Amino acid sequence: KRITRKEALALLQRFENLSITYVPVDPTSVLSFAIDQKLSAYDASYAWLARSRQYELMTHDQKLRRAAG
């Protein structure tokens, strides 16, 4: 099922109103972390950021949780 243009624009507006903070990551550190932890670069970026900021990573993925901890 496809959404209408109006629905898509409304969803985009809702997304833009979220209080999301974009935080840059160090690509070299993330890649090294991904290799060391045997994670995808995508998953490693979340784990690396959580670890570097001392945040708890909320995930059901046990491997990812261990890497972040």
ChimeraX commands (.cxc) that place a marker at each C-alpha (Angstrom):
marker #1 position 0.00,0.00,0.00 radius 0.5
marker #1 position 1.29,3.44,-0.88 radius 0.5
marker #1 position 0.74,6.57,1.12 radius 0.5
marker #1 position -0.54,9.72,-0.50 radius 0.5
marker #1 position 1.59,12.78,-1.14 radius 0.5
marker #1 position -0.33,14.59,1.62 radius 0.5
marker #1 position 0.39,11.77,4.09 radius 0.5
marker #1 position 4.07,11.70,3.12 radius 0.5
marker #1 position 4.43,15.44,3.63 radius 0.5
marker #1 position 2.65,15.23,6.99 radius 0.5
marker #1 position 4.98,12.43,8.11 radius 0.5
marker #1 position 8.01,14.41,7.00 radius 0.5
marker #1 position 6.78,17.41,8.98 radius 0.5
marker #1 position 6.33,15.24,12.09 radius 0.5
marker #1 position 9.84,13.84,11.65 radius 0.5
marker #1 position 11.34,17.31,11.28 radius 0.5
marker #1 position 9.63,18.38,14.51 radius 0.5
marker #1 position 11.32,15.65,16.55 radius 0.5
marker #1 position 14.13,16.79,18.80 radius 0.5
marker #1 position 16.85,14.73,17.16 radius 0.5
marker #1 position 20.45,15.67,17.76 radius 0.5
marker #1 position 22.86,14.55,15.07 radius 0.5
marker #1 position 26.23,13.60,16.49 radius 0.5
marker #1 position 29.22,13.01,14.23 radius 0.5
marker #1 position 31.25,9.86,14.78 radius 0.5
marker #1 position 34.89,9.18,13.96 radius 0.5
marker #1 position 34.72,6.87,10.92 radius 0.5
marker #1 position 38.16,5.34,11.51 radius 0.5
marker #1 position 37.35,4.50,15.12 radius 0.5
marker #1 position 33.94,3.12,14.19 radius 0.5
marker #1 position 35.41,0.92,11.44 radius 0.5
marker #1 position 38.10,-0.41,13.79 radius 0.5
marker #1 position 35.44,-1.05,16.42 radius 0.5
marker #1 position 33.24,-2.83,13.86 radius 0.5
marker #1 position 36.09,-5.11,12.84 radius 0.5
marker #1 position 37.12,-5.83,16.43 radius 0.5
marker #1 position 33.55,-6.57,17.52 radius 0.5
marker #1 position 32.55,-8.34,14.28 radius 0.5
marker #1 position 29.69,-5.90,13.72 radius 0.5
marker #1 position 28.42,-4.12,10.63 radius 0.5
marker #1 position 29.62,-0.53,10.37 radius 0.5
marker #1 position 25.98,0.52,10.80 radius 0.5
marker #1 position 25.57,-1.35,14.11 radius 0.5
marker #1 position 29.06,-0.41,15.26 radius 0.5
marker #1 position 28.29,3.30,14.87 radius 0.5
marker #1 position 25.47,3.03,17.42 radius 0.5
marker #1 position 27.51,0.91,19.83 radius 0.5
marker #1 position 30.59,3.11,19.46 radius 0.5
marker #1 position 28.60,6.27,20.10 radius 0.5
marker #1 position 26.88,4.80,23.15 radius 0.5
marker #1 position 30.20,3.61,24.53 radius 0.5
marker #1 position 32.02,6.87,23.82 radius 0.5
marker #1 position 29.25,8.93,25.46 radius 0.5
marker #1 position 28.77,6.43,28.31 radius 0.5
marker #1 position 25.13,5.97,27.32 radius 0.5
marker #1 position 23.13,2.82,27.68 radius 0.5
marker #1 position 22.27,1.39,24.27 radius 0.5
marker #1 position 18.72,0.14,24.18 radius 0.5
marker #1 position 18.48,-2.86,21.87 radius 0.5
marker #1 position 17.22,-6.42,21.84 radius 0.5
marker #1 position 20.38,-7.46,19.99 radius 0.5
marker #1 position 22.55,-9.12,22.64 radius 0.5
marker #1 position 25.75,-8.96,20.57 radius 0.5
marker #1 position 25.26,-5.25,20.00 radius 0.5
marker #1 position 24.44,-4.67,23.67 radius 0.5
marker #1 position 27.62,-6.44,24.78 radius 0.5
marker #1 position 29.71,-4.44,22.32 radius 0.5
marker #1 position 28.29,-1.16,23.62 radius 0.5
marker #1 position 28.77,-2.12,27.25 radius 0.5
marker link #1:1,2 radius 0.2
marker link #1:2,3 radius 0.2
marker link #1:3,4 radius 0.2
marker link #1:4,5 radius 0.2
marker link #1:5,6 radius 0.2
marker link #1:6,7 radius 0.2
marker link #1:7,8 radius 0.2
marker link #1:8,9 radius 0.2
marker link #1:9,10 radius 0.2
marker link #1:10,11 radius 0.2
marker link #1:11,12 radius 0.2
marker link #1:12,13 radius 0.2
marker link #1:13,14 radius 0.2
marker link #1:14,15 radius 0.2
marker link #1:15,16 radius 0.2
marker link #1:16,17 radius 0.2
marker link #1:17,18 radius 0.2
marker link #1:18,19 radius 0.2
marker link #1:19,20 radius 0.2
marker link #1:20,21 radius 0.2
marker link #1:21,22 radius 0.2
marker link #1:22,23 radius 0.2
marker link #1:23,24 radius 0.2
marker link #1:24,25 radius 0.2
marker link #1:25,26 radius 0.2
marker link #1:26,27 radius 0.2
marker link #1:27,28 radius 0.2
marker link #1:28,29 radius 0.2
marker link #1:29,30 radius 0.2
marker link #1:30,31 radius 0.2
marker link #1:31,32 radius 0.2
marker link #1:32,33 radius 0.2
marker link #1:33,34 radius 0.2
marker link #1:34,35 radius 0.2
marker link #1:35,36 radius 0.2
marker link #1:36,37 radius 0.2
marker link #1:37,38 radius 0.2
marker link #1:38,39 radius 0.2
marker link #1:39,40 radius 0.2
marker link #1:40,41 radius 0.2
marker link #1:41,42 radius 0.2
marker link #1:42,43 radius 0.2
marker link #1:43,44 radius 0.2
marker link #1:44,45 radius 0.2
marker link #1:45,46 radius 0.2
marker link #1:46,47 radius 0.2
marker link #1:47,48 radius 0.2
marker link #1:48,49 radius 0.2
marker link #1:49,50 radius 0.2
marker link #1:50,51 radius 0.2
marker link #1:51,52 radius 0.2
marker link #1:52,53 radius 0.2
marker link #1:53,54 radius 0.2
marker link #1:54,55 radius 0.2
marker link #1:55,56 radius 0.2
marker link #1:56,57 radius 0.2
marker link #1:57,58 radius 0.2
marker link #1:58,59 radius 0.2
marker link #1:59,60 radius 0.2
marker link #1:60,61 radius 0.2
marker link #1:61,62 radius 0.2
marker link #1:62,63 radius 0.2
marker link #1:63,64 radius 0.2
marker link #1:64,65 radius 0.2
marker link #1:65,66 radius 0.2
marker link #1:66,67 radius 0.2
marker link #1:67,68 radius 0.2
marker link #1:68,69 radius 0.2
view
